[in-house]
Amino acid sequence: MAKSGQPVRDEEECRLLAVAKACLSEESAAANALSQPSHSLVYSEYKRLLEALKTLRLKSQQSRIALRGHKHKMREERQDAQFLK
């Protein structure tokens, strides 16, 4: 049960939130691997890590956009339901 003052989340929002958190974690790990490598990187390895980070950042951004879109849709549905009362 949600605590007082916390928004009620539906299944889809919980799923999207979990995906966004996972993407953020992967992005953080990739950025850390690039900025603090455990050994010297040759240029080709650096470029590979950089491309992986770009891909993860794009995926993370898309997951946050999907989450914001879902929240916006749910807010509109609640407002419509209140308006119809």
N, CA, C and O atoms as a DFTB+ gen file, in Angstrom:
340 C
 N C O
     1  1       0.841      -1.179       0.000
     2  2       0.000       0.000       0.000
     3  2       0.884       1.239       0.000
     4  3       1.902       1.274       0.690
     5  1       0.505       2.250      -0.763
     6  2       1.298       3.465      -0.871
     7  2       1.172       4.289       0.402
     8  3       0.099       4.365       1.002
     9  1       2.274       4.903       0.808
    10  2       2.261       5.768       1.976
    11  2       1.527       7.046       1.637
    12  3       1.378       7.400       0.467
    13  1       1.078       7.725       2.652
    14  2       0.376       8.984       2.460
    15  2       1.287       9.978       1.733
    16  3       2.451      10.144       2.096
    17  1       0.755      10.622       0.722
    18  2       1.529      11.594      -0.039
    19  2       2.286      11.010      -1.218
    20  3       2.811      11.764      -2.038
    21  1       2.358       9.686      -1.327
    22  2       3.036       9.064      -2.459
    23  2       2.025       8.776      -3.560
    24  3       0.905       8.349      -3.280
    25  1       2.416       9.008      -4.817
    26  2       1.492       8.721      -5.905
    27  2       1.269       7.216      -6.062
    28  3       2.165       6.410      -5.809
    29  1       0.071       6.861      -6.480
    30  2      -0.236       5.461      -6.745
    31  2       0.288       5.136      -8.139
    32  3       0.011       5.857      -9.097
    33  1       1.048       4.046      -8.247
    34  2       1.643       3.678      -9.537
    35  2       0.963       2.431     -10.067
    36  3       0.707       1.477      -9.333
    37  1       0.678       2.463     -11.354
    38  2       0.110       1.275     -11.982
    39  2       1.240       0.361     -12.455
    40  3       2.416       0.714     -12.364
    41  1       0.873      -0.802     -12.954
    42  2       1.865      -1.799     -13.384
    43  2       2.794      -1.274     -14.470
    44  3       4.005      -1.491     -14.422
    45  1       2.223      -0.587     -15.445
    46  2       3.025      -0.078     -16.566
    47  2       4.037       0.963     -16.083
    48  3       5.184       0.973     -16.529
    49  1       3.615       1.826     -15.183
    50  2       4.534       2.838     -14.671
    51  2       5.660       2.181     -13.879
    52  3       6.814       2.594     -13.989
    53  1       5.340       1.174     -13.093
    54  2       6.369       0.448     -12.344
    55  2       7.352      -0.226     -13.290
    56  3       8.557      -0.222     -13.042
    57  1       6.844      -0.805     -14.371
    58  2       7.712      -1.458     -15.360
    59  2       8.623      -0.432     -16.025
    60  3       9.827      -0.655     -16.151
    61  1       8.045       0.699     -16.454
    62  2       8.835       1.737     -17.110
    63  2       9.864       2.340     -16.159
    64  3      10.974       2.671     -16.573
    65  1       9.503       2.483     -14.899
    66  2      10.433       3.004     -13.910
    67  2      11.596       2.039     -13.696
    68  3      12.743       2.469     -13.569
    69  1      11.312       0.753     -13.656
    70  2      12.366      -0.255     -13.501
    71  2      13.312      -0.245     -14.708
    72  3      14.528      -0.355     -14.548
    73  1      12.753      -0.113     -15.907
    74  2      13.574      -0.049     -17.122
    75  2      14.457       1.195     -17.094
    76  3      15.640       1.125     -17.425
    77  1      13.880       2.342     -16.696
    78  2      14.652       3.589     -16.641
    79  2      15.791       3.486     -15.629
    80  3      16.901       3.945     -15.898
    81  1      15.525       2.887     -14.470
    82  2      16.575       2.725     -13.455
    83  2      17.673       1.794     -13.946
    84  3      18.854       2.054     -13.716
    85  1      17.299       0.717     -14.618
    86  2      18.287      -0.224     -15.148
    87  2      19.150       0.453     -16.208
    88  3      20.368       0.271     -16.231
    89  1      18.520       1.231     -17.083
    90  2      19.268       1.942     -18.119
    91  2      20.232       2.947     -17.503
    92  3      21.371       3.077     -17.951
    93  1      19.779       3.650     -16.483
    94  2      20.639       4.633     -15.824
    95  2      21.837       3.948     -15.173
    96  3      22.951       4.471     -15.216
    97  1      21.615       2.792     -14.577
    98  2      22.694       2.035     -13.957
    99  2      23.711       1.569     -14.998
   100  3      24.919       1.673     -14.785
   101  1      23.216       1.056     -16.122
   102  2      24.110       0.616     -17.204
   103  2      24.891       1.794     -17.773
   104  3      26.084       1.680     -18.056
   105  1      24.208       2.930     -17.938
   106  2      24.864       4.130     -18.468
   107  2      25.973       4.592     -17.521
   108  3      27.061       4.965     -17.958
   109  1      25.685       4.562     -16.237
   110  2      26.670       4.975     -15.240
   111  2      27.890       4.051     -15.255
   112  3      29.026       4.518     -15.172
   113  1      27.657       2.754     -15.360
   114  2      28.762       1.791     -15.406
   115  2      29.620       2.000     -16.657
   116  3      30.848       1.932     -16.594
   117  1      28.964       2.255     -17.793
   118  2      29.702       2.474     -19.042
   119  2      30.518       3.764     -18.970
   120  3      31.663       3.801     -19.421
   121  1      29.937       4.816     -18.406
   122  2      30.661       6.083     -18.266
   123  2      31.857       5.914     -17.337
   124  3      32.925       6.476     -17.582
   125  1      31.678       5.148     -16.281
   126  2      32.764       4.888     -15.342
   127  2      33.884       4.086     -16.012
   128  3      35.064       4.374     -15.811
   129  1      33.511       3.087     -16.801
   130  2      34.511       2.277     -17.505
   131  2      35.312       3.122     -18.498
   132  3      36.492       2.865     -18.739
   133  1      34.660       4.120     -19.061
   134  2      35.328       4.977     -20.032
   135  2      36.210       6.019     -19.347
   136  3      37.320       6.292     -19.803
   137  1      35.723       6.595     -18.265
   138  2      36.478       7.670     -17.614
   139  2      37.536       7.162     -16.638
   140  3      38.511       7.859     -16.355
   141  1      37.339       5.934     -16.120
   142  2      38.311       5.375     -15.178
   143  2      38.640       3.937     -15.566
   144  3      38.281       3.003     -14.848
   145  1      39.314       3.754     -16.687
   146  2      39.608       2.389     -17.134
   147  2      40.571       1.683     -16.175
   148  3      41.407       2.320     -15.535
   149  1      40.439       0.370     -16.090
   150  2      41.300      -0.402     -15.199
   151  2      42.701      -0.588     -15.797
   152  3      43.633      -0.982     -15.096
   153  1      42.836      -0.305     -17.082
   154  2      44.127      -0.423     -17.762
   155  2      44.153       0.571     -18.913
   156  3      43.135       1.190     -19.223
   157  1      45.284       0.725     -19.535
   158  2      45.398       1.616     -20.686
   159  2      44.517       1.118     -21.818
   160  3      44.401      -0.084     -22.058
   161  1      43.902       2.062     -22.503
   162  2      43.033       1.695     -23.620
   163  2      43.692       2.053     -24.942
   164  3      44.231       3.148     -25.103
   165  1      43.646       1.137     -25.871
   166  2      44.056       1.484     -27.229
   167  2      42.883       2.245     -27.843
   168  3      41.755       2.159     -27.360
   169  1      43.156       2.975     -28.892
   170  2      42.147       3.843     -29.484
   171  2      40.905       3.071     -29.913
   172  3      39.787       3.547     -29.715
   173  1      41.081       1.892     -30.496
   174  2      39.923       1.122     -30.965
   175  2      39.031       0.690     -29.796
   176  3      37.806       0.681     -29.917
   177  1      39.643       0.337     -28.677
   178  2      38.865      -0.031     -27.478
   179  2      38.139       1.190     -26.914
   180  3      36.987       1.096     -26.488
   181  1      38.822       2.335     -26.914
   182  2      38.210       3.573     -26.461
   183  2      36.988       3.913     -27.318
   184  3      35.931       4.263     -26.793
   185  1      37.139       3.807     -28.633
   186  2      36.019       4.103     -29.549
   187  2      34.861       3.136     -29.324
   188  3      33.701       3.545     -29.379
   189  1      35.155       1.865     -29.072
   190  2      34.112       0.873     -28.822
   191  2      33.333       1.222     -27.553
   192  3      32.104       1.166     -27.533
   193  1      34.067       1.583     -26.490
   194  2      33.417       1.972     -25.237
   195  2      32.597       3.255     -25.405
   196  3      31.519       3.395     -24.827
   197  1      33.120       4.178     -26.196
   198  2      32.414       5.426     -26.452
   199  2      31.110       5.175     -27.203
   200  3      30.076       5.749     -26.861
   201  1      31.154       4.327     -28.215
   202  2      29.935       3.986     -28.970
   203  2      28.918       3.261     -28.079
   204  3      27.716       3.501     -28.187
   205  1      29.399       2.381     -27.205
   206  2      28.508       1.684     -26.275
   207  2      27.844       2.682     -25.335
   208  3      26.654       2.567     -25.045
   209  1      28.610       3.659     -24.859
   210  2      28.051       4.679     -23.976
   211  2      27.000       5.516     -24.706
   212  3      25.949       5.817     -24.141
   213  1      27.273       5.891     -25.946
   214  2      26.291       6.652     -26.727
   215  2      24.995       5.866     -26.889
   216  3      23.904       6.420     -26.753
   217  1      25.118       4.574     -27.178
   218  2      23.946       3.721     -27.346
   219  2      23.158       3.619     -26.046
   220  3      21.929       3.701     -26.053
   221  1      23.861       3.440     -24.929
   222  2      23.186       3.349     -23.639
   223  2      22.520       4.663     -23.253
   224  3      21.437       4.660     -22.668
   225  1      23.153       5.780     -23.572
   226  2      22.541       7.087     -23.272
   227  2      21.264       7.286     -24.077
   228  3      20.280       7.814     -23.561
   229  1      21.274       6.872     -25.321
   230  2      20.079       6.974     -26.151
   231  2      18.961       6.094     -25.599
   232  3      17.812       6.526     -25.505
   233  1      19.301       4.867     -25.237
   234  2      18.313       3.948     -24.663
   235  2      17.753       4.507     -23.355
   236  3      16.552       4.417     -23.102
   237  1      18.618       5.079     -22.533
   238  2      18.197       5.660     -21.260
   239  2      17.269       6.848     -21.486
   240  3      16.255       6.991     -20.802
   241  1      17.616       7.686     -22.436
   242  2      16.779       8.843     -22.750
   243  2      15.410       8.394     -23.258
   244  3      14.387       8.960     -22.874
   245  1      15.392       7.381     -24.119
   246  2      14.123       6.880     -24.644
   247  2      13.256       6.291     -23.536
   248  3      12.035       6.445     -23.560
   249  1      13.868       5.624     -22.575
   250  2      13.085       5.052     -21.474
   251  2      12.503       6.151     -20.594
   252  3      11.377       6.026     -20.112
   253  1      13.259       7.230     -20.379
   254  2      12.727       8.346     -19.589
   255  2      11.610       9.063     -20.325
   256  3      10.642       9.503     -19.704
   257  1      11.731       9.187     -21.639
   258  2      10.665       9.805     -22.436
   259  2       9.394       8.959     -22.363
   260  3       8.296       9.497     -22.222
   261  1       9.541       7.641     -22.459
   262  2       8.378       6.746     -22.363
   263  2       7.717       6.869     -20.995
   264  3       6.489       6.868     -20.899
   265  1       8.514       6.975     -19.941
   266  2       7.976       7.120     -18.587
   267  2       7.233       8.442     -18.444
   268  3       6.134       8.479     -17.891
   269  1       7.823       9.526     -18.935
   270  2       7.151      10.831     -18.873
   271  2       5.854      10.818     -19.675
   272  3       4.846      11.374     -19.241
   273  1       5.881      10.186     -20.841
   274  2       4.672      10.089     -21.662
   275  2       3.566       9.328     -20.957
   276  3       2.399       9.716     -21.006
   277  1       3.942       8.241     -20.300
   278  2       2.942       7.450     -19.575
   279  2       2.366       8.254     -18.413
   280  3       1.154       8.249     -18.196
   281  1       3.222       8.940     -17.669
   282  2       2.746       9.758     -16.556
   283  2       1.812      10.858     -17.046
   284  3       0.796      11.138     -16.410
   285  1       2.145      11.478     -18.162
   286  2       1.310      12.533     -18.739
   287  2      -0.057      11.964     -19.134
   288  3      -1.094      12.572     -18.868
   289  1      -0.042      10.801     -19.765
   290  2      -1.294      10.152     -20.182
   291  2      -2.161       9.829     -18.967
   292  3      -3.369      10.066     -18.983
   293  1      -1.547       9.290     -17.918
   294  2      -2.303       8.937     -16.719
   295  2      -2.856      10.192     -16.031
   296  3      -3.977      10.172     -15.523
   297  1      -2.090      11.270     -16.012
   298  2      -2.552      12.522     -15.421
   299  2      -3.758      13.058     -16.187
   300  3      -4.732      13.508     -15.584
   301  1      -3.689      13.008     -17.521
   302  2      -4.820      13.458     -18.341
   303  2      -6.052      12.602     -18.096
   304  3      -7.164      13.124     -18.020
   305  1      -5.866      11.284     -17.971
   306  2      -7.006      10.405     -17.720
   307  2      -7.644      10.698     -16.366
   308  3      -8.868      10.663     -16.239
   309  1      -6.825      10.986     -15.354
   310  2      -7.372      11.333     -14.033
   311  2      -8.135      12.647     -14.098
   312  3      -9.200      12.778     -13.495
   313  1      -7.595      13.625     -14.827
   314  2      -8.264      14.918     -14.950
   315  2      -9.588      14.777     -15.701
   316  3     -10.583      15.407     -15.342
   317  1      -9.592      13.945     -16.748
   318  2     -10.828      13.713     -17.493
   319  2     -11.867      13.036     -16.619
   320  3     -13.049      13.378     -16.674
   321  1     -11.431      12.073     -15.810
   322  2     -12.345      11.363     -14.920
   323  2     -12.933      12.316     -13.890
   324  3     -14.114      12.215     -13.559
   325  1     -12.120      13.243     -13.376
   326  2     -12.613      14.208     -12.402
   327  2     -13.556      15.200     -13.061
   328  3     -14.525      15.639     -12.442
   329  1     -13.285      15.552     -14.291
   330  2     -14.130      16.505     -15.019
   331  2     -15.504      15.906     -15.294
   332  3     -16.508      16.618     -15.269
   333  1     -15.552      14.608     -15.556
   334  2     -16.813      13.954     -15.883
   335  2     -17.687      13.708     -14.670
   336  3     -18.869      13.399     -14.818
   337  1     -17.139      13.836     -13.480
   338  2     -17.937      13.605     -12.260
   339  2     -18.938      14.673     -12.021
   340  3     -19.679      14.616     -11.040
